[in-house]
Amino acid sequence: RILVTGALGQIGSLLVEQLRTIYGISSVIAADIRNSLMAQEEGPFEKMDVTEGKEFSAIAKRHNVDTIIHLASILSAKAEFIPLEAWRTNMTGLLNGLEIAREMDLQFFTPSSIAAFGHSTPKENTPQLTIQRPITMYGINKTAGELLCDYYFKKYGMDTRGIRFPGIISHNEPGGGTTDYAVEIYHAALERGAYTSYLKKDTTLDMMYIPDALDAIIQLMETDSNKLKNRNAYNISSFAAAPKDFAQAIRKHIPHFQLDYKIDPIRQKIADSWPNQLDCTAAKREWGFQPKFDLEKTTEDMFRKIKEK
Ligand code: VAH
């Protein structure tokens, strides 16, 4: 049985769906700080605050889980407005999850991010093991989180696993990230044939379409423990793209698509501190990471999914 925190979020909502298809509805417990009648109808659901350790622990025990997938987090752009609250949610929440996993002897997954890097990190072909001096509260939380996962693995022999996610593109909504534009641009293209980007046209970042992100989590979780050499988090990415690249891909479907720019200095500064493209060889070698969607395939499928909705 798997407990997923942040289960109503961009990744969580779709991950729960996929895990339930594989392992059965009752084997996946969705937990989120928000309530949702729809989620309650779809399967086991708990309204839960990850910073409340007792509540978190009671729920893990009541459902007798053997795995925690800890996704609950305040993302990069939002965290810059509420840094202390972000620290509390991102760090206290993570420590609670790790402590529960230690006490109950559970497998534990939590995502890191390209945000765990900063200006002093090599921007091209960013190595798996490199300098990590992030400039954002979210990035600091992710870096500390990676170190904690390593610590719990080395000190307690816990089965911790993680991935450094790039910007995730999906038909459902992200919330408060710097890479959210890569979702908004598709919705705006279909609704208005135009989008105003808050990042500059050449700001290149790693990106990934959601099916590849979900497959990566499941594949990493199912890999034999002794094959994994990195217990903090693995670099992964599907493609590197900037706003102008998205516009070009979109114009193959909507030729009149207009992209203009109104730069948000806060998010631009964050994006400028992140790498352009990660080196993913460790993930490929150790657990067979192999993304299926490039920018063209992502664009095609995004338009299909949004129209279906
Ligand atoms: C953010 N999407 O923008 C997240 C992510 C790629 C960075 O962790 O904050």
Residues whose N, C-alpha, C, O or C-beta is under 5 A from the ligand:
A	BS01	VAH	L75 S76 A77 S113 I114 A115 F165 P166 G167 I168 G176 G177 T178 T179
